[in-house]
Amino acid sequence: MNVETTHMAARAPTPRSLPGENAYAERRIGRVNWLGVWTLYCKEVQRFLKVVLQTVLAPAVTAVLFFTIFTLAFGGASRTVGDIPFAQFLVPGLIMMAIVQNSFANTSSSLLIGKVQGNIVDVLMPPLSPGELTIAFALGGLSRGLLVAVSVAVPLYPFVEITLHHPLIAVYFAVMASLLLSFIGMLGGIWADKFDHMAAVTNFVIMPLSFLSGTFYSIQRLPEIWQQISQFNPFFYMIDGFRYAFIDHADGSIALGMGVLLALNILLGMTCLWVFRRGYRLKP
């Protein structure tokens, strides 16, 4: 069975105004099922808001703990990165790390839980095209990523001076990073058959790439060979571009980072579209 569904006319009851008049009127879906996309998006948002302590507030606690350890236990309060206080350097990296991890977790857990519980068919049966499914899931992951970013920034604000030099660049990198990890989460959730598979992706792919991307350090302090290797880590461009918006300094090219993230989002978005269309690992 192909997962791709056609947009068919749905019948919705309407009040009967005259005796004998048909109680149902055709409701035709246009080229895009906006109501279906909105409904699935709301379902995704409500799903993570029902456990807001785990999905939104817990990442904020984790970020505060990282901040405390690096600025107090390791003497970071008196350290600098170039002429920038280490605390100011650290905060953007913590925010982006939270965006990355939670955007991935939202889409991957939604699809994997649906497959494990056997209710993924409830998502695939409605008249939603592969593109509409991709958009709705991606927007759900984006919403959680941005909400978590705010929840991390708010408790850190009283402890460090946060100055936003380039607001539009900050928004661009936050949105692009969140969408990118939402797409990766979709592919991971579709590929995985059990929670052990998803834990392997998280522990051996997402976590190492995020920790080795310059979250806690500047790659300028690495040996030359490792600086070059870091240029192949897409997470580096996310954090470096987002940090540039706050401290007005970047270790790499901002234009290159913007282009890399845009290209990867297009590539992974098309891959998700293809996977939904083929029904890979989604067939009952």
Secondary structure by P-SEA (a helix, b strand, c coil): ccccccccbbbbbccccccccccbbbbbbcccaaaaaaaaaaaaaaaaaaacccccaaaaaaaaaaaaaaacccccccccccccccccccaaaaaaaaaaaaaaaaaaaaaaaaaaacaaaaaaaccccaaaaaaaaaaaaaaaaaaaaaaaaaaaccccccccccaaaaaaaaaaaaaaaaaaaaaaaaacccaaaaaaaaaccaaaaaaacccccccccccaaaaaaaaacaaaaaaaaaaaaacccccccaaaaaaaaaaaaaaaaaaaaaaaaacccccc
